[in-house]
Amino acid sequence: MAGAARAPSSNAPAPARRCAYGVIRDVFEHGARCEDALRARARELELDERDRALAMRLSYGAVQRRATLDHFIARLAGRPADRLDAPLLAALRLGLHEQLYTSGAPDYAVVADAVQLAKQSARAGHGLVNAVLRRAAREGGAALLQELSDDTPDRAALMHSHPEWIAKLLWDELGAEDARALMAADNEAGEVALRANTLLLDAASLAASLPVPTRLDPSLPEAVVLDGPFDAHGSPQWERGEFVAQSRAAMLPARALDPQPGERVLDLCAAPGGKTTHLAALMGGEGVVVAVEQDAVRADGLVRTAERLRAPAVSVEVADARVPRAGGALFDRVLVDPPCSGLGTLQFRPDLRWRLTAERPRQLASQQARILATGADALRPGGVLVYSTCTISTIENERLISAFIDSRRDFQIEDLAAAPLLTGPLPAASASRGFLQTLPHRDRTAGFFVARLRRAA
């Protein structure tokens, strides 16, 4: 653990726990996203960098581990977790998560702060919080966790705190060993990486200016991996447009498209703009990147991102990517990065697993197919199209591309396994039929699918 939560001079709960408690309540009671809730709560409490990092670990962990925590809460409290008042349940999730999965703080401090938080938010019931957490302390976190196993999908779902349908999907897609390893990795802290904005500076210069230890990736020249906590959005480097927070896997689609200076490039479903501005940087600012985004608010944010990164080649259009483009010149290259189930990003988006439904991948696949068709029709003969998602679902990935190729004989798959610009940074990444699939537990980055297609000349 990054460190034990520090209490202020009074008997008030430690700032990091106060923040984490608020985030947990925001997520499960008000539908907030973890990242947004953490940013707001940390700002409200004026947390320093150390406490913010700890609050992130506590809150993200409690959200991720909800299923496992609720299982033990029910066992220790003698009643289902969903029958408890929301403020009490949040305090129990926070305290029990710290007891089971972290170290560095004594049990009495964890229990005392959880009880105080419950007292401040609920009229009654804080005695239950005290009793449950004290019982957990007596039984011991290690002993409790030893009750769990992951030999079947449903047991793995409980042990690694995933919805059962996700556990079964991963079991079917990857096999038992990789499914277990991936679900375990989903509950670990993910790699934090930045993409240097090469329109302004190189990765080495960015790394040298940062106040945390860093690593460079020689095969992804723009990547900077951070080895310490860093408030990216509060940094002067962010204000100057010197980087985008982006996983190494998210850098692969633009690299696979390989846009050249002076070309016309189309980016469908472009917001928030990480890949759009990456394309512009790879083109050296020469040419044009037409970025299509349906949501006007997100499109406006994309415009601001391009301005911050000083990427004038980016032209933003507010339009539905599922609708065929009306006339105009065809594009040399097209990136299709449609909305997806996001199963490759659960490590970075703690609340996402609880938002998704088993029907969502199939629902999205029909939309993705329409967006792919729009992109294909906008591509000139001889041009290159890259299709990418941040998920691990064949219905959204391999099966969708295979169906597209069967219906469009003027397109063929290009083998990414033979492309040096991709095999270098992620040597373990699997390539099947020329597609690329990264996996968090194996490649230490997000789970991305990338396919590169070429239209017949």
N, C-alpha and C positions, 0 to 999 in steps of 0.2 A: 504494500500500500504506500501511497505517496507520503503518508504521515498521519498521525492521529489528529482528530478534530480538536482544535484548541478552544477552550472556553474563555470568555471574557472574565473580567475581575469579579462580576456579580455571579449569582447562581443561574443566570439566564443560559439557555442552550448555546452551544458553540455556534459561531456564525456559519460555518460550513454545513452543519446539520440543519440549522434554520433554513438555509437556502435550499438544501436538498429536499427537505420536508415540503417546502412550498412548491418545488418543481413536481414532486410526486403527485401532490394534490391537483396542480394545474393540468397535468397530463390525464389523470384518471377521472377527475371530476368535471373538468372544463374542456377536455378534448384538445389541449394545447400540445404542440410539438416540443419534445425535450429541449432541443437546441434553443428555440425561441424563449421557452420558459426560463431556462438557465440564464440566458443573457439578461433577461428582464430582472430576475430575482437577484442576480449577482450585482447588477448595477444599482438596484434599490438598496441593497445592504452594503454597498461600497466595499466589496470583498477585495482583498489583495490577491495577487496572482496565485499564491500558495493555497489560500482558502478556496479560491474559485476552482482550482484544479481538483481539490478534495471534494468539493460540493458536486462537481461533475461526476467524479468516480462514484460517489455514494448514490446520487440520484439516477444516473444512467444504469448503474448496477441494479438498483431496486426495481426500476421499470423493466429492465430486461428479465430479471429473475422472478417476475410476478407469479407465474404458475407454481414454481417451486416454493416460494415464500408463502403463498396462500395455502398450499398443501400442509406445510408445517404449522402455520397459524391455526388452521382448522384442527389439526391433531392436538396442539398444545392448549387451545382455548376450548375445545370440546364443542365447537359449533362452526358451521361453514363461514369462510371468510367474507362472502358476499352478504352475510346477514349482520355484519358489524357496521356501525356508523362510519362514514367515510373518513372523518378526521382521525378516529382511532385506528382504522385500517392503515392509513398512511403512516402513522407513527410506528405501528407494528412492522410494516414492510421495511421502513427505514432502519429500525433498530435490529430486526432479525437479519436483514441483509448484512449489516456491519458485523454481527456476531458470527454469521456462518461463512462469510466470504472475504472478510478483510482482517487485518491485524494491526496492532499498534496502539489501540485504545483499550483500556480496561473495561470489563463488562459493567462495572458500577457506573462509569461515565456514560456509556451507551444507554443503559437503562434509565438513568436519571434524566438525560436530555430527552429521550423519547417520551417519558412520562410528563415532563414539563411542556413539551410541544402539544401533547394531547390535552393537558389541562388548559392551555391557552386557546384551544380551538373547539373543545367539546365541553358541554355542561357536565357530563358524567361519563364514567367508563374508564378513566385513567387508571383506576385500580386494576382493571383487566390487562391493560398494557404492561403495568408493573409485574403482574403475576405471570403472564405469558413469557416475557423476556427473562425474568428470573428463572423460570423453569427451563428455558432454553439454555441459560448459562449453566445450570446444574447438570443438565444432560450432556452438554458439550456439543459444539458445532460439528466436530469431526464425527462423533457418534451418530448424530442425526443424519448427516450426509451419507454415511455408510448404509443407511436403509435404502438408498436409491440404487438403481441399476439402469443400464441403457442397452440391454440385450434385445429389445424389441422396439419398434417405432413408438408405440404408446408410452413405454417406460422411458425411452430416450427423450420423448417430448416433455415428460415431467422432470426428469433429471436435468436436462439442459434448458428447460423453460421455453418451449416453443409450442405453438398450437399443434395439435396432433396432425392436422392435414399437411402442415409444412414438413413435419418429421417424416410422414409417409411419402410425400413427394420426393424429398431428398433421398430417402431409402431407395425408392424406385429409380431415380435418375442417376445416383452416384454409387449405390451399393452401401452396405451397412457400415463398413469401416470409414469411408470418406464422409458419409452422412453424420456419423457420431463426431468425427473430428471437426467437421464444419460447424455443427451446432455448438460444440464446445468453444470454437474460435469466435462465434457470434457473441459470446458473453465476455470476451477479453477486450482490452483497450486496443483499438485499431491503430494502425500506422498513420501518423500525421505527416502529410506531404504538401509541399507548395510547388507550384509551377512558376518558375521565373518568367517574367514577361520579357522575352528576348527582343522586343521592340525597344526596350530601354536598357537592359543589362543582362549579363549572363548569370548562370546559376552560381558559379563560384563567387561572383561579386555579391550576389544576394546573400549567400550563406555567410560570407565574411561580415556582413552588416548586422546579422541577427544576434540577439542576446542569449541564444541557447545553442547547445551542441547540435551539429548537423552532419549529415552524410550525403554525398553526391552519388548519382547513379551514372556510371560512364556510358551506359547504353541508352539512357534517356537524358540527353544533355540539359534539358530544362528542369529536371526534377531535383528538389531539395527535400530530404527526409529529416524530420525534426526528432531529436532525442531528448526533448524536455518540453515542459509546458510553455505555451506561447499564446498570448492574446492577439491573434492575427488581426482582427478587425479594429483593434485599438492601437495598432502600431503605425509609426510614421511611414514604414515601407508600404503598407497597404494604402495609406492616404496618397502616396506618390505614384500608385499604380504599378509597383514593381513586382507584384505576384498575384496569383489566384490560389486559394486553398483548393487543392485538387488531388485526388488519389493518383498513384502511378497508373493504375488500371484505367482511370478516366482519361489519361493522356494517350492511350493506345488508339482510340478511334481516329483522332486527327492524324496521328502518325501513319495509320493504315491507309487513310485517304491520300496522304502525301501530296498536298496541294502545291502548285508551283507559282512563283511570282507572275503576276499579270493574268492569271486565270479568273474565270467566273465560277464561283462556288456557291452552292445552295445548301443551307443548313436548316433542316426541318425540325420543328419542336425545339427551338434553340435556347430558350430561357433555362437557367439563369445566365448563360453565356460563357461558361468555362471553356467548352469545346469551340464555340464560335470564335472567341478571341485567340484561342490556340491556333485555329486555322489561319487567322489573320497574321499571327506572329510567324508561323511557318512560311507564309508567303512574303515575309519581309515588308508587310504593309503595302505591297503592290498588287493591284487587281481589285476584285470586289467579292465580298462575302455577303450574300443575301440571307438574312436570318429571319425565319418565319416563326412567329409565336402567336397563338390564338388569344391568350389572355392579355388584355390591354395593360393591366397593372404590371404583370411580369415583363411584358414587352418594354414598358417604360424603364423598369429596372435594368433590362438588358442594354438599353441605350446608355444609361448612366454607367454601367460597367464598361462598355466600349469606350466611353469618354474618359473614365478613370484610367484605363489601360492605354489610352492614346492610340486607339485602333480605328482611324478614320475609314479604313476599307470596309468596315461593317455597316451594312444598311439594313435596318430593321423594318419588317413588314408585319402588321397585325392581320393575320389570316388563319383560316382553318387548314392545317396541313393535310387533312383528309380529302379536301376538295381539289380537283385538278386545276393547275394554274392556267390562266387564260392567256394564251399567246405569249409573245416575247421570245427573246433568244434563248436557246437551250444552254445548259450549263456544262462546263468541262468536268466537274466533279460534284457529287451530291453526298451529303451526310444525312442519313436517316437515323435519328436517335429518339425513338418515340417513347411516350409514357409506358412504363412497364411495372411489373409487380415488385421490383426492387429487392428480390431475395438475395442478391449478392451484396447488399449494403446493410444488412441487419446489424452488423457489428458497429456501424456508424450512426444508425438511426434506431435508437432503442425502442421507441414506441411503435415502429412500423409493423412489427410482427402481430401486434394486437389490433391493428387497424384493418389488416387484409382479411379477405374471406377466401374460402376454397374455390369459389367461382371466379375470382378476379383474374387469374392468368388466362382463362379461356375467353372471358369478356374482353380483355385487353388485346388478345391475339387478333380478333376481327378488326379492331381499330388499327393495329400495327400493320396488318396486311394492306389496308386502304392507304395508309401513309406511305408505305413502301411503293405501292403502285404509283402514287403521285410523284414520288422522287424519281422512279424509273422513267416515267413519261417526260420528265423535265431534263433528262440527261441526253447529251448529244451522242451520236454514234461514235464508238471508240472510247467513250468516257468511262470513268470509274465511279462506282457507288459503294459506300460503306454503310452497312446496317449494324447498329450496336445497341445493346441493352445492358442494364446493370442487374441482370437476374440470372437464375439457374433453373430455367424451366424450358424444356425442349419445345413445348407448344408455342412459346414466344420466340424461340431461337431456331434450332436446327430444323424442326418440322415446318416452321413458317417459311424459312428460306428454301427448303426443298420443294414445298408446294409452289412457291413463286417461280423457281427455275423450271418446274414442270409446265407451268402455264405461259412462261415467257422464254421462248426458244432463242430470242435475240440476246439473252444474258447468259454468262457462264461464271462459275465460281473461280476465283483466283486463290491459289494455295498460300495461306498466310504462314504456314510452317516453313516455307522456303524463303520468307521475306526477312532478311537480316535485321531490318529496323524493328522487328517485333520479337524475334527469337532471342535477341540479346538480353533485353531487360528482365525477361521472365522465362528463364530456361526451362522451368518445370511445367509451364503452362501447356495444357493439352491442346492438340490440334486434331480434329476429326473431320474428314472430308475437306480439309483446308480451313476450317473454322478455328477460332481461338476462344478458349474459355479459361479465364483465370478463376482461382478459388481462394478464398481468404486464408484457410488453414494451410494451404500449400504454398501460395505465392506471396503471402503477407501483404496483401492489398485487397481492394474490393473485388467482388466477383463480377466480371464483365464478359459478355459474349460479343465477338466481333467477326463479321463476315465481309469479305471484299468481293464485289462483283464487277464485271466489265461488260459493257454493251457492245455488241458486234458492230464493226465499222461499216 
